[in-house]
């Protein structure tokens, strides 16, 4: 298992997604609807991606691969990786991460719609 270290940007995005999902759940329960909203589904997918990433960064479902347009915040010679949160969805979300800063840690750099 890896310990997740978060950048400020990643924390803000994660908290925004969590708040939107919580508001959606509250509104849905108030209206007695059963079908989950898009924001609820997205947060659930982000959460699952982070769980898979910290347990096994090479999990096949993440389709992790190097991403060359972002610089590693700790060492410019080291790689930044992209993991899939969603697939086959317009504006599918991605999670960008790198190993470090210490052994046994990985840093979540950003959670964004596919660039």
C-alpha angles and dihedrals in degrees: 000000000000126000112235119230115191133210116224091250092053092049092051093049092047092049091048091051091047092049092049091050092048091050090049092050091050093049092045093051091047090054091041093236120155103199114093119233127241092256091054091051093047093051091048089053093048091050092049092048091054092048092051092045095053093046097043122356089194095055106144093229091063093057088209116194137158117278115205103190096072125066121229107250093219107036124011089208093060125083131255115213135210121215125191117242093172135014134197091016126118107252091010113195123247133191119217118204146155138199117264162333084193132011111278092028134099127191122226102215102179145347109209145147111269108285 
